[in-house]
Amino acid sequence: MKKLDLHGIKHIDSKQLILNFIEKNIDNLPVEIITGNSLEMQNIAKKIIKSFNLKHSYPNFKNLGSLIITEDY
């Protein structure tokens, strides 16, 4: 599974990185976006994921700083 790690990335820069990552890997889902614990970063990622009509889940209930992106059936 391809991963995008956003640790150390500014929120303003993350938007384009997430867009490019999803566009590049749209045919290779699932993919993982590691947001860390920043609620703002998580919300940015979730908004972009939703704009692609995709869904997200968490790898487990203890790790909320990572999103697994899958197709929305």
PQR file of N, CA, C, O and H, with PARSE charges and radii, in Angstrom:
ATOM      1  N   MET A   1       0.858  -1.174   0.000 -0.4000 1.5000
ATOM      2  CA  MET A   1       0.000   0.000   0.000 -0.0000 2.0000
ATOM      3  C   MET A   1       0.905   1.238   0.000  0.5500 1.7000
ATOM      4  O   MET A   1       1.842   1.343   0.791 -0.5500 1.4000
ATOM      5  N   LYS A   2       0.603   2.160  -0.897 -0.4000 1.5000
ATOM      6  CA  LYS A   2       1.344   3.423  -0.963 -0.0000 2.0000
ATOM      7  C   LYS A   2       0.954   4.293   0.222  0.5500 1.7000
ATOM      8  O   LYS A   2      -0.183   4.254   0.692 -0.5500 1.4000
ATOM      9  H   LYS A   2      -0.158   2.076  -1.540  0.4000 1.0000
ATOM     10  N   LYS A   3       1.931   5.091   0.707 -0.4000 1.5000
ATOM     11  CA  LYS A   3       1.701   5.943   1.868 -0.0000 2.0000
ATOM     12  C   LYS A   3       2.192   7.354   1.598  0.5500 1.7000
ATOM     13  O   LYS A   3       3.189   7.566   0.908 -0.5500 1.4000
ATOM     14  H   LYS A   3       2.854   5.122   0.326  0.4000 1.0000
ATOM     15  N   LEU A   4       1.468   8.310   2.158 -0.4000 1.5000
ATOM     16  CA  LEU A   4       1.880   9.707   2.159 -0.0000 2.0000
ATOM     17  C   LEU A   4       2.006  10.124   3.614  0.5500 1.7000
ATOM     18  O   LEU A   4       1.017  10.126   4.348 -0.5500 1.4000
ATOM     19  H   LEU A   4       0.658   8.137   2.718  0.4000 1.0000
ATOM     20  N   ASP A   5       3.213  10.476   4.037 -0.4000 1.5000
ATOM     21  CA  ASP A   5       3.466  10.885   5.420 -0.0000 2.0000
ATOM     22  C   ASP A   5       3.539  12.404   5.470  0.5500 1.7000
ATOM     23  O   ASP A   5       4.417  13.010   4.856 -0.5500 1.4000
ATOM     24  H   ASP A   5       4.016  10.474   3.440  0.4000 1.0000
ATOM     25  N   LEU A   6       2.619  13.014   6.198 -0.4000 1.5000
ATOM     26  CA  LEU A   6       2.535  14.467   6.272 -0.0000 2.0000
ATOM     27  C   LEU A   6       3.228  15.050   7.501  0.5500 1.7000
ATOM     28  O   LEU A   6       3.124  16.251   7.749 -0.5500 1.4000
ATOM     29  H   LEU A   6       1.906  12.522   6.697  0.4000 1.0000
ATOM     30  N   HIS A   7       3.925  14.233   8.263 -0.4000 1.5000
ATOM     31  CA  HIS A   7       4.674  14.754   9.408 -0.0000 2.0000
ATOM     32  C   HIS A   7       5.671  15.802   8.919  0.5500 1.7000
ATOM     33  O   HIS A   7       6.416  15.560   7.970 -0.5500 1.4000
ATOM     34  H   HIS A   7       4.009  13.257   8.061  0.4000 1.0000
ATOM     35  N   GLY A   8       5.683  16.949   9.560 -0.4000 1.5000
ATOM     36  CA  GLY A   8       6.620  18.008   9.209 -0.0000 2.0000
ATOM     37  C   GLY A   8       6.183  18.887   8.053  0.5500 1.7000
ATOM     38  O   GLY A   8       6.894  19.824   7.691 -0.5500 1.4000
ATOM     39  H   GLY A   8       5.078  17.146  10.331  0.4000 1.0000
ATOM     40  N   ILE A   9       5.024  18.603   7.463 -0.4000 1.5000
ATOM     41  CA  ILE A   9       4.507  19.394   6.337 -0.0000 2.0000
ATOM     42  C   ILE A   9       3.552  20.459   6.878  0.5500 1.7000
ATOM     43  O   ILE A   9       2.722  20.170   7.740 -0.5500 1.4000
ATOM     44  H   ILE A   9       4.446  17.842   7.756  0.4000 1.0000
ATOM     45  N   LYS A  10       3.670  21.674   6.378 -0.4000 1.5000
ATOM     46  CA  LYS A  10       2.769  22.751   6.794 -0.0000 2.0000
ATOM     47  C   LYS A  10       1.375  22.480   6.238  0.5500 1.7000
ATOM     48  O   LYS A  10       1.219  21.907   5.160 -0.5500 1.4000
ATOM     49  H   LYS A  10       4.344  21.908   5.678  0.4000 1.0000
ATOM     50  N   HIS A  11       0.372  22.901   6.992 -0.4000 1.5000
ATOM     51  CA  HIS A  11      -1.016  22.680   6.576 -0.0000 2.0000
ATOM     52  C   HIS A  11      -1.274  23.245   5.189  0.5500 1.7000
ATOM     53  O   HIS A  11      -1.923  22.599   4.366 -0.5500 1.4000
ATOM     54  H   HIS A  11       0.498  23.367   7.868  0.4000 1.0000
ATOM     55  N   ILE A  12      -0.779  24.431   4.925 -0.4000 1.5000
ATOM     56  CA  ILE A  12      -1.026  25.076   3.626 -0.0000 2.0000
ATOM     57  C   ILE A  12      -0.431  24.270   2.477  0.5500 1.7000
ATOM     58  O   ILE A  12      -0.979  24.259   1.375 -0.5500 1.4000
ATOM     59  H   ILE A  12      -0.252  24.956   5.593  0.4000 1.0000
ATOM     60  N   ASP A  13       0.688  23.597   2.731 -0.4000 1.5000
ATOM     61  CA  ASP A  13       1.345  22.798   1.691 -0.0000 2.0000
ATOM     62  C   ASP A  13       0.726  21.411   1.548  0.5500 1.7000
ATOM     63  O   ASP A  13       0.872  20.765   0.510 -0.5500 1.4000
ATOM     64  H   ASP A  13       1.133  23.606   3.627  0.4000 1.0000
ATOM     65  N   SER A  14       0.042  20.962   2.579 -0.4000 1.5000
ATOM     66  CA  SER A  14      -0.495  19.600   2.574 -0.0000 2.0000
ATOM     67  C   SER A  14      -1.616  19.418   1.551  0.5500 1.7000
ATOM     68  O   SER A  14      -1.776  18.328   1.003 -0.5500 1.4000
ATOM     69  H   SER A  14      -0.077  21.487   3.422  0.4000 1.0000
ATOM     70  N   LYS A  15      -2.375  20.448   1.293 -0.4000 1.5000
ATOM     71  CA  LYS A  15      -3.524  20.323   0.386 -0.0000 2.0000
ATOM     72  C   LYS A  15      -3.099  19.821  -0.990  0.5500 1.7000
ATOM     73  O   LYS A  15      -3.672  18.865  -1.514 -0.5500 1.4000
ATOM     74  H   LYS A  15      -2.244  21.334   1.739  0.4000 1.0000
ATOM     75  N   GLN A  16      -2.093  20.465  -1.571 -0.4000 1.5000
ATOM     76  CA  GLN A  16      -1.655  20.077  -2.906 -0.0000 2.0000
ATOM     77  C   GLN A  16      -1.006  18.699  -2.888  0.5500 1.7000
ATOM     78  O   GLN A  16      -1.177  17.922  -3.827 -0.5500 1.4000
ATOM     79  H   GLN A  16      -1.627  21.241  -1.146  0.4000 1.0000
ATOM     80  N   LEU A  17      -0.265  18.390  -1.831 -0.4000 1.5000
ATOM     81  CA  LEU A  17       0.356  17.065  -1.722 -0.0000 2.0000
ATOM     82  C   LEU A  17      -0.696  15.964  -1.675  0.5500 1.7000
ATOM     83  O   LEU A  17      -0.553  14.931  -2.328 -0.5500 1.4000
ATOM     84  H   LEU A  17      -0.126  19.021  -1.068  0.4000 1.0000
ATOM     85  N   ILE A  18      -1.752  16.189  -0.899 -0.4000 1.5000
ATOM     86  CA  ILE A  18      -2.824  15.194  -0.783 -0.0000 2.0000
ATOM     87  C   ILE A  18      -3.551  15.037  -2.117  0.5500 1.7000
ATOM     88  O   ILE A  18      -3.805  13.919  -2.565 -0.5500 1.4000
ATOM     89  H   ILE A  18      -1.869  17.029  -0.368  0.4000 1.0000
ATOM     90  N   LEU A  19      -3.883  16.160  -2.745 -0.4000 1.5000
ATOM     91  CA  LEU A  19      -4.550  16.104  -4.056 -0.0000 2.0000
ATOM     92  C   LEU A  19      -3.720  15.315  -5.063  0.5500 1.7000
ATOM     93  O   LEU A  19      -4.236  14.426  -5.741 -0.5500 1.4000
ATOM     94  H   LEU A  19      -3.677  17.068  -2.381  0.4000 1.0000
ATOM     95  N   ASN A  20      -2.446  15.642  -5.157 -0.4000 1.5000
ATOM     96  CA  ASN A  20      -1.569  14.954  -6.108 -0.0000 2.0000
ATOM     97  C   ASN A  20      -1.448  13.469  -5.788  0.5500 1.7000
ATOM     98  O   ASN A  20      -1.459  12.633  -6.691 -0.5500 1.4000
ATOM     99  H   ASN A  20      -2.027  16.364  -4.606  0.4000 1.0000
ATOM    100  N   PHE A  21      -1.334  13.144  -4.503 -0.4000 1.5000
ATOM    101  CA  PHE A  21      -1.189  11.753  -4.079 -0.0000 2.0000
ATOM    102  C   PHE A  21      -2.422  10.936  -4.453  0.5500 1.7000
ATOM    103  O   PHE A  21      -2.298   9.830  -4.979 -0.5500 1.4000
ATOM    104  H   PHE A  21      -1.326  13.823  -3.770  0.4000 1.0000
ATOM    105  N   ILE A  22      -3.603  11.472  -4.184 -0.4000 1.5000
ATOM    106  CA  ILE A  22      -4.832  10.743  -4.511 -0.0000 2.0000
ATOM    107  C   ILE A  22      -4.993  10.619  -6.024  0.5500 1.7000
ATOM    108  O   ILE A  22      -5.332   9.546  -6.523 -0.5500 1.4000
ATOM    109  H   ILE A  22      -3.703  12.370  -3.756  0.4000 1.0000
ATOM    110  N   GLU A  23      -4.757  11.696  -6.750 -0.4000 1.5000
ATOM    111  CA  GLU A  23      -4.879  11.640  -8.214 -0.0000 2.0000
ATOM    112  C   GLU A  23      -3.925  10.614  -8.809  0.5500 1.7000
ATOM    113  O   GLU A  23      -4.298   9.866  -9.713 -0.5500 1.4000
ATOM    114  H   GLU A  23      -4.482  12.568  -6.345  0.4000 1.0000
ATOM    115  N   LYS A  24      -2.704  10.576  -8.309 -0.4000 1.5000
ATOM    116  CA  LYS A  24      -1.692   9.649  -8.825 -0.0000 2.0000
ATOM    117  C   LYS A  24      -2.030   8.193  -8.507  0.5500 1.7000
ATOM    118  O   LYS A  24      -1.677   7.289  -9.264 -0.5500 1.4000
ATOM    119  H   LYS A  24      -2.401  11.183  -7.575  0.4000 1.0000
ATOM    120  N   ASN A  25      -2.714   7.972  -7.383 -0.4000 1.5000
ATOM    121  CA  ASN A  25      -2.952   6.609  -6.911 -0.0000 2.0000
ATOM    122  C   ASN A  25      -4.417   6.193  -6.931  0.5500 1.7000
ATOM    123  O   ASN A  25      -4.780   5.193  -6.312 -0.5500 1.4000
ATOM    124  H   ASN A  25      -3.000   8.707  -6.768  0.4000 1.0000
ATOM    125  N   ILE A  26      -5.259   6.937  -7.627 -0.4000 1.5000
ATOM    126  CA  ILE A  26      -6.696   6.665  -7.632 -0.0000 2.0000
ATOM    127  C   ILE A  26      -7.015   5.257  -8.142  0.5500 1.7000
ATOM    128  O   ILE A  26      -8.023   4.670  -7.748 -0.5500 1.4000
ATOM    129  H   ILE A  26      -4.964   7.749  -8.130  0.4000 1.0000
ATOM    130  N   ASP A  27      -6.174   4.722  -9.004 -0.4000 1.5000
ATOM    131  CA  ASP A  27      -6.400   3.373  -9.530 -0.0000 2.0000
ATOM    132  C   ASP A  27      -5.675   2.300  -8.729  0.5500 1.7000
ATOM    133  O   ASP A  27      -5.700   1.126  -9.097 -0.5500 1.4000
ATOM    134  H   ASP A  27      -5.355   5.199  -9.324  0.4000 1.0000
ATOM    135  N   ASN A  28      -5.033   2.695  -7.643 -0.4000 1.5000
ATOM    136  CA  ASN A  28      -4.262   1.755  -6.824 -0.0000 2.0000
ATOM    137  C   ASN A  28      -4.703   1.759  -5.369  0.5500 1.7000
ATOM    138  O   ASN A  28      -3.887   1.546  -4.472 -0.5500 1.4000
ATOM    139  H   ASN A  28      -5.012   3.649  -7.344  0.4000 1.0000
ATOM    140  N   LEU A  29      -5.976   1.999  -5.130 -0.4000 1.5000
ATOM    141  CA  LEU A  29      -6.489   2.016  -3.764 -0.0000 2.0000
ATOM    142  C   LEU A  29      -6.520   0.605  -3.201  0.5500 1.7000
ATOM    143  O   LEU A  29      -6.701  -0.348  -3.960 -0.5500 1.4000
ATOM    144  H   LEU A  29      -6.639   2.172  -5.859  0.4000 1.0000
ATOM    145  N   PRO A  30      -6.350   0.443  -1.911 -0.5600 1.5000
ATOM    146  CA  PRO A  30      -6.274   1.469  -0.873  0.2800 2.0000
ATOM    147  C   PRO A  30      -4.885   2.095  -0.772  0.5500 1.7000
ATOM    148  O   PRO A  30      -3.878   1.505  -1.164 -0.5500 1.4000
ATOM    149  N   VAL A  31      -4.871   3.314  -0.232 -0.4000 1.5000
ATOM    150  CA  VAL A  31      -3.639   4.016   0.089 -0.0000 2.0000
ATOM    151  C   VAL A  31      -3.772   4.569   1.506  0.5500 1.7000
ATOM    152  O   VAL A  31      -4.865   4.596   2.071 -0.5500 1.4000
ATOM    153  H   VAL A  31      -5.689   3.794   0.086  0.4000 1.0000
ATOM    154  N   GLU A  32      -2.660   5.003   2.065 -0.4000 1.5000
ATOM    155  CA  GLU A  32      -2.666   5.512   3.434 -0.0000 2.0000
ATOM    156  C   GLU A  32      -2.105   6.927   3.464  0.5500 1.7000
ATOM    157  O   GLU A  32      -1.088   7.223   2.837 -0.5500 1.4000
ATOM    158  H   GLU A  32      -1.772   4.981   1.606  0.4000 1.0000
ATOM    159  N   ILE A  33      -2.789   7.795   4.204 -0.4000 1.5000
ATOM    160  CA  ILE A  33      -2.289   9.142   4.455 -0.0000 2.0000
ATOM    161  C   ILE A  33      -2.051   9.263   5.952  0.5500 1.7000
ATOM    162  O   ILE A  33      -2.972   9.113   6.756 -0.5500 1.4000
ATOM    163  H   ILE A  33      -3.615   7.555   4.713  0.4000 1.0000
ATOM    164  N   ILE A  34      -0.810   9.534   6.311 -0.4000 1.5000
ATOM    165  CA  ILE A  34      -0.437   9.675   7.716 -0.0000 2.0000
ATOM    166  C   ILE A  34      -0.487  11.160   8.048  0.5500 1.7000
ATOM    167  O   ILE A  34       0.339  11.946   7.583 -0.5500 1.4000
ATOM    168  H   ILE A  34      -0.063   9.655   5.658  0.4000 1.0000
ATOM    169  N   THR A  35      -1.470  11.528   8.857 -0.4000 1.5000
ATOM    170  CA  THR A  35      -1.686  12.933   9.198 -0.0000 2.0000
ATOM    171  C   THR A  35      -1.045  13.311  10.517  0.5500 1.7000
ATOM    172  O   THR A  35      -0.800  14.492  10.765 -0.5500 1.4000
ATOM    173  H   THR A  35      -2.141  10.891   9.235  0.4000 1.0000
ATOM    174  N   GLY A  36      -0.772  12.347  11.359 -0.4000 1.5000
ATOM    175  CA  GLY A  36      -0.353  12.658  12.716 -0.0000 2.0000
ATOM    176  C   GLY A  36      -1.569  13.045  13.537  0.5500 1.7000
ATOM    177  O   GLY A  36      -2.704  12.811  13.123 -0.5500 1.4000
ATOM    178  H   GLY A  36      -0.971  11.388  11.158  0.4000 1.0000
ATOM    179  N   ASN A  37      -1.335  13.631  14.690 -0.4000 1.5000
ATOM    180  CA  ASN A  37      -2.433  13.933  15.609 -0.0000 2.0000
ATOM    181  C   ASN A  37      -3.080  15.292  15.390  0.5500 1.7000
ATOM    182  O   ASN A  37      -4.000  15.653  16.124 -0.5500 1.4000
ATOM    183  H   ASN A  37      -0.413  13.822  15.026  0.4000 1.0000
ATOM    184  N   SER A  38      -2.628  16.054  14.405 -0.4000 1.5000
ATOM    185  CA  SER A  38      -3.185  17.374  14.142 -0.0000 2.0000
ATOM    186  C   SER A  38      -4.613  17.255  13.610  0.5500 1.7000
ATOM    187  O   SER A  38      -4.841  16.697  12.537 -0.5500 1.4000
ATOM    188  H   SER A  38      -1.881  15.761  13.809  0.4000 1.0000
ATOM    189  N   LEU A  39      -5.563  17.782  14.369 -0.4000 1.5000
ATOM    190  CA  LEU A  39      -6.960  17.741  13.925 -0.0000 2.0000
ATOM    191  C   LEU A  39      -7.156  18.544  12.645  0.5500 1.7000
ATOM    192  O   LEU A  39      -7.950  18.160  11.786 -0.5500 1.4000
ATOM    193  H   LEU A  39      -5.377  18.235  15.241  0.4000 1.0000
ATOM    194  N   GLU A  40      -6.443  19.647  12.514 -0.4000 1.5000
ATOM    195  CA  GLU A  40      -6.565  20.451  11.295 -0.0000 2.0000
ATOM    196  C   GLU A  40      -6.071  19.672  10.079  0.5500 1.7000
ATOM    197  O   GLU A  40      -6.698  19.713   9.020 -0.5500 1.4000
ATOM    198  H   GLU A  40      -5.799  19.959  13.212  0.4000 1.0000
ATOM    199  N   MET A  41      -4.948  18.960  10.223 -0.4000 1.5000
ATOM    200  CA  MET A  41      -4.416  18.161   9.117 -0.0000 2.0000
ATOM    201  C   MET A  41      -5.393  17.038   8.770  0.5500 1.7000
ATOM    202  O   MET A  41      -5.612  16.746   7.594 -0.5500 1.4000
ATOM    203  H   MET A  41      -4.439  18.927  11.083  0.4000 1.0000
ATOM    204  N   GLN A  42      -5.977  16.411   9.784 -0.4000 1.5000
ATOM    205  CA  GLN A  42      -6.948  15.344   9.545 -0.0000 2.0000
ATOM    206  C   GLN A  42      -8.162  15.885   8.801  0.5500 1.7000
ATOM    207  O   GLN A  42      -8.667  15.239   7.883 -0.5500 1.4000
ATOM    208  H   GLN A  42      -5.799  16.648  10.739  0.4000 1.0000
ATOM    209  N   ASN A  43      -8.630  17.060   9.190 -0.4000 1.5000
ATOM    210  CA  ASN A  43      -9.799  17.655   8.532 -0.0000 2.0000
ATOM    211  C   ASN A  43      -9.499  18.046   7.093  0.5500 1.7000
ATOM    212  O   ASN A  43     -10.354  17.893   6.219 -0.5500 1.4000
ATOM    213  H   ASN A  43      -8.220  17.585   9.936  0.4000 1.0000
ATOM    214  N   ILE A  44      -8.299  18.547   6.836 -0.4000 1.5000
ATOM    215  CA  ILE A  44      -7.898  18.875   5.465 -0.0000 2.0000
ATOM    216  C   ILE A  44      -7.946  17.611   4.614  0.5500 1.7000
ATOM    217  O   ILE A  44      -8.507  17.611   3.519 -0.5500 1.4000
ATOM    218  H   ILE A  44      -7.605  18.671   7.546  0.4000 1.0000
ATOM    219  N   ALA A  45      -7.355  16.536   5.124 -0.4000 1.5000
ATOM    220  CA  ALA A  45      -7.312  15.274   4.377 -0.0000 2.0000
ATOM    221  C   ALA A  45      -8.719  14.722   4.145  0.5500 1.7000
ATOM    222  O   ALA A  45      -9.045  14.297   3.037 -0.5500 1.4000
ATOM    223  H   ALA A  45      -6.899  16.536   6.014  0.4000 1.0000
ATOM    224  N   LYS A  46      -9.544  14.728   5.178 -0.4000 1.5000
ATOM    225  CA  LYS A  46     -10.903  14.188   5.052 -0.0000 2.0000
ATOM    226  C   LYS A  46     -11.729  14.965   4.019  0.5500 1.7000
ATOM    227  O   LYS A  46     -12.498  14.376   3.260 -0.5500 1.4000
ATOM    228  H   LYS A  46      -9.280  15.073   6.078  0.4000 1.0000
ATOM    229  N   LYS A  47     -11.564  16.275   4.000 -0.4000 1.5000
ATOM    230  CA  LYS A  47     -12.307  17.105   3.047 -0.0000 2.0000
ATOM    231  C   LYS A  47     -11.908  16.763   1.608  0.5500 1.7000
ATOM    232  O   LYS A  47     -12.761  16.664   0.726 -0.5500 1.4000
ATOM    233  H   LYS A  47     -10.940  16.754   4.617  0.4000 1.0000
ATOM    234  N   ILE A  48     -10.616  16.586   1.387 -0.4000 1.5000
ATOM    235  CA  ILE A  48     -10.139  16.250   0.044 -0.0000 2.0000
ATOM    236  C   ILE A  48     -10.583  14.845  -0.343  0.5500 1.7000
ATOM    237  O   ILE A  48     -11.000  14.617  -1.479 -0.5500 1.4000
ATOM    238  H   ILE A  48      -9.924  16.667   2.104  0.4000 1.0000
ATOM    239  N   ILE A  49     -10.498  13.905   0.588 -0.4000 1.5000
ATOM    240  CA  ILE A  49     -10.945  12.531   0.331 -0.0000 2.0000
ATOM    241  C   ILE A  49     -12.416  12.539  -0.090  0.5500 1.7000
ATOM    242  O   ILE A  49     -12.802  11.870  -1.049 -0.5500 1.4000
ATOM    243  H   ILE A  49     -10.160  14.090   1.511  0.4000 1.0000
ATOM    244  N   LYS A  50     -13.217  13.294   0.629 -0.4000 1.5000
ATOM    245  CA  LYS A  50     -14.647  13.381   0.316 -0.0000 2.0000
ATOM    246  C   LYS A  50     -14.877  13.997  -1.066  0.5500 1.7000
ATOM    247  O   LYS A  50     -15.806  13.604  -1.771 -0.5500 1.4000
ATOM    248  H   LYS A  50     -12.904  13.838   1.408  0.4000 1.0000
ATOM    249  N   SER A  51     -14.039  14.956  -1.454 -0.4000 1.5000
ATOM    250  CA  SER A  51     -14.210  15.606  -2.761 -0.0000 2.0000
ATOM    251  C   SER A  51     -13.983  14.632  -3.917  0.5500 1.7000
ATOM    252  O   SER A  51     -14.453  14.871  -5.030 -0.5500 1.4000
ATOM    253  H   SER A  51     -13.285  15.275  -0.881  0.4000 1.0000
ATOM    254  N   PHE A  52     -13.270  13.542  -3.661 -0.4000 1.5000
ATOM    255  CA  PHE A  52     -13.050  12.499  -4.663 -0.0000 2.0000
ATOM    256  C   PHE A  52     -14.116  11.393  -4.568  0.5500 1.7000
ATOM    257  O   PHE A  52     -14.037  10.395  -5.284 -0.5500 1.4000
ATOM    258  H   PHE A  52     -12.888  13.348  -2.757  0.4000 1.0000
ATOM    259  N   ASN A  53     -15.101  11.569  -3.691 -0.4000 1.5000
ATOM    260  CA  ASN A  53     -16.126  10.556  -3.435 -0.0000 2.0000
ATOM    261  C   ASN A  53     -15.513   9.236  -2.983  0.5500 1.7000
ATOM    262  O   ASN A  53     -15.971   8.157  -3.359 -0.5500 1.4000
ATOM    263  H   ASN A  53     -15.165  12.380  -3.109  0.4000 1.0000
ATOM    264  N   LEU A  54     -14.473   9.346  -2.173 -0.4000 1.5000
ATOM    265  CA  LEU A  54     -13.833   8.171  -1.592 -0.0000 2.0000
ATOM    266  C   LEU A  54     -14.192   8.120  -0.119  0.5500 1.7000
ATOM    267  O   LEU A  54     -14.741   9.076   0.429 -0.5500 1.4000
ATOM    268  H   LEU A  54     -14.101  10.223  -1.868  0.4000 1.0000
ATOM    269  N   LYS A  55     -13.883   7.012   0.513 -0.4000 1.5000
ATOM    270  CA  LYS A  55     -14.131   6.916   1.948 -0.0000 2.0000
ATOM    271  C   LYS A  55     -12.816   6.627   2.656  0.5500 1.7000
ATOM    272  O   LYS A  55     -11.840   6.198   2.040 -0.5500 1.4000
ATOM    273  H   LYS A  55     -13.437   6.236   0.068  0.4000 1.0000
ATOM    274  N   HIS A  56     -12.813   6.869   3.952 -0.4000 1.5000
ATOM    275  CA  HIS A  56     -11.616   6.610   4.743 -0.0000 2.0000
ATOM    276  C   HIS A  56     -11.979   5.812   5.985  0.5500 1.7000
ATOM    277  O   HIS A  56     -13.120   5.819   6.449 -0.5500 1.4000
ATOM    278  H   HIS A  56     -13.606   7.217   4.451  0.4000 1.0000
ATOM    279  N   SER A  57     -10.986   5.132   6.501 -0.4000 1.5000
ATOM    280  CA  SER A  57     -11.123   4.431   7.770 -0.0000 2.0000
ATOM    281  C   SER A  57      -9.791   4.548   8.490  0.5500 1.7000
ATOM    282  O   SER A  57      -8.818   5.064   7.941 -0.5500 1.4000
ATOM    283  H   SER A  57     -10.059   5.126   6.124  0.4000 1.0000
ATOM    284  N   TYR A  58      -9.759   4.069   9.715 -0.4000 1.5000
ATOM    285  CA  TYR A  58      -8.538   4.098  10.507 -0.0000 2.0000
ATOM    286  C   TYR A  58      -7.943   2.699  10.539  0.5500 1.7000
ATOM    287  O   TYR A  58      -8.682   1.714  10.532 -0.5500 1.4000
ATOM    288  H   TYR A  58     -10.550   3.650  10.162  0.4000 1.0000
ATOM    289  N   PRO A  59      -6.609   2.596  10.575 -0.5600 1.5000
ATOM    290  CA  PRO A  59      -5.995   1.261  10.588  0.2800 2.0000
ATOM    291  C   PRO A  59      -6.386   0.459  11.825  0.5500 1.7000
ATOM    292  O   PRO A  59      -6.497  -0.766  11.762 -0.5500 1.4000
ATOM    293  N   ASN A  60      -6.593   1.140  12.940 -0.4000 1.5000
ATOM    294  CA  ASN A  60      -7.107   0.513  14.158 -0.0000 2.0000
ATOM    295  C   ASN A  60      -7.588   1.610  15.098  0.5500 1.7000
ATOM    296  O   ASN A  60      -7.328   2.790  14.867 -0.5500 1.4000
ATOM    297  H   ASN A  60      -6.503   2.134  12.990  0.4000 1.0000
ATOM    298  N   PHE A  61      -8.276   1.226  16.139 -0.4000 1.5000
ATOM    299  CA  PHE A  61      -8.894   2.213  17.020 -0.0000 2.0000
ATOM    300  C   PHE A  61      -7.879   2.977  17.863  0.5500 1.7000
ATOM    301  O   PHE A  61      -8.235   3.980  18.484 -0.5500 1.4000
ATOM    302  H   PHE A  61      -8.487   0.267  16.327  0.4000 1.0000
ATOM    303  N   LYS A  62      -6.639   2.534  17.901 -0.4000 1.5000
ATOM    304  CA  LYS A  62      -5.604   3.228  18.669 -0.0000 2.0000
ATOM    305  C   LYS A  62      -4.818   4.222  17.821  0.5500 1.7000
ATOM    306  O   LYS A  62      -4.094   5.055  18.367 -0.5500 1.4000
ATOM    307  H   LYS A  62      -6.351   1.720  17.397  0.4000 1.0000
ATOM    308  N   ASN A  63      -4.947   4.150  16.505 -0.4000 1.5000
ATOM    309  CA  ASN A  63      -4.176   5.015  15.620 -0.0000 2.0000
ATOM    310  C   ASN A  63      -5.113   5.889  14.800  0.5500 1.7000
ATOM    311  O   ASN A  63      -5.536   5.511  13.708 -0.5500 1.4000
ATOM    312  H   ASN A  63      -5.536   3.473  16.062  0.4000 1.0000
ATOM    313  N   LEU A  64      -5.431   7.052  15.335 -0.4000 1.5000
ATOM    314  CA  LEU A  64      -6.327   7.969  14.632 -0.0000 2.0000
ATOM    315  C   LEU A  64      -5.556   8.995  13.807  0.5500 1.7000
ATOM    316  O   LEU A  64      -6.154   9.896  13.218 -0.5500 1.4000
ATOM    317  H   LEU A  64      -5.087   7.359  16.222  0.4000 1.0000
ATOM    318  N   GLY A  65      -4.236   8.862  13.762 -0.4000 1.5000
ATOM    319  CA  GLY A  65      -3.399   9.783  13.008 -0.0000 2.0000
ATOM    320  C   GLY A  65      -3.052   9.269  11.628  0.5500 1.7000
ATOM    321  O   GLY A  65      -2.117   9.755  10.992 -0.5500 1.4000
ATOM    322  H   GLY A  65      -3.751   8.130  14.240  0.4000 1.0000
ATOM    323  N   SER A  66      -3.802   8.289  11.169 -0.4000 1.5000
ATOM    324  CA  SER A  66      -3.561   7.699   9.858 -0.0000 2.0000
ATOM    325  C   SER A  66      -4.905   7.347   9.234  0.5500 1.7000
ATOM    326  O   SER A  66      -5.794   6.828   9.909 -0.5500 1.4000
ATOM    327  H   SER A  66      -4.562   7.894  11.686  0.4000 1.0000
ATOM    328  N   LEU A  67      -5.048   7.628   7.953 -0.4000 1.5000
ATOM    329  CA  LEU A  67      -6.294   7.356   7.240 -0.0000 2.0000
ATOM    330  C   LEU A  67      -6.034   6.386   6.098  0.5500 1.7000
ATOM    331  O   LEU A  67      -5.119   6.588   5.300 -0.5500 1.4000
ATOM    332  H   LEU A  67      -4.326   8.049   7.405  0.4000 1.0000
ATOM    333  N   ILE A  68      -6.836   5.339   6.025 -0.4000 1.5000
ATOM    334  CA  ILE A  68      -6.793   4.402   4.909 -0.0000 2.0000
ATOM    335  C   ILE A  68      -7.890   4.824   3.937  0.5500 1.7000
ATOM    336  O   ILE A  68      -9.064   4.878   4.302 -0.5500 1.4000
ATOM    337  H   ILE A  68      -7.579   5.176   6.674  0.4000 1.0000
ATOM    338  N   ILE A  69      -7.506   5.122   2.704 -0.4000 1.5000
ATOM    339  CA  ILE A  69      -8.456   5.612   1.707 -0.0000 2.0000
ATOM    340  C   ILE A  69      -8.856   4.464   0.792  0.5500 1.7000
ATOM    341  O   ILE A  69      -8.006   3.764   0.242 -0.5500 1.4000
ATOM    342  H   ILE A  69      -6.552   5.078   2.407  0.4000 1.0000
ATOM    343  N   THR A  70     -10.172   4.282   0.636 -0.4000 1.5000
ATOM    344  CA  THR A  70     -10.716   3.225  -0.214 -0.0000 2.0000
ATOM    345  C   THR A  70     -11.816   3.804  -1.098  0.5500 1.7000
ATOM    346  O   THR A  70     -12.283   4.925  -0.895 -0.5500 1.4000
ATOM    347  H   THR A  70     -10.863   4.851   1.082  0.4000 1.0000
ATOM    348  N   GLU A  71     -12.210   3.010  -2.075 -0.4000 1.5000
ATOM    349  CA  GLU A  71     -13.302   3.429  -2.953 -0.0000 2.0000
ATOM    350  C   GLU A  71     -14.610   3.397  -2.192  0.5500 1.7000
ATOM    351  O   GLU A  71     -14.788   2.599  -1.272 -0.5500 1.4000
ATOM    352  H   GLU A  71     -11.831   2.099  -2.239  0.4000 1.0000
ATOM    353  N   ASP A  72     -15.511   4.259  -2.576 -0.4000 1.5000
ATOM    354  CA  ASP A  72     -16.837   4.300  -1.970 -0.0000 2.0000
ATOM    355  C   ASP A  72     -17.792   3.538  -2.872  0.5500 1.7000
ATOM    356  O   ASP A  72     -18.111   4.000  -3.967 -0.5500 1.4000
ATOM    357  H   ASP A  72     -15.366   4.908  -3.324  0.4000 1.0000
ATOM    358  N   TYR A  73     -18.245   2.389  -2.429 -0.4000 1.5000
ATOM    359  CA  TYR A  73     -19.137   1.553  -3.238 -0.0000 2.0000
ATOM    360  C   TYR A  73     -20.572   1.898  -2.998  0.5500 1.7000
ATOM    361  O   TYR A  73     -21.461   1.293  -3.597 -0.5500 1.4000
ATOM    362  H   TYR A  73     -17.986   2.013  -1.539  0.4000 1.0000
TER
END
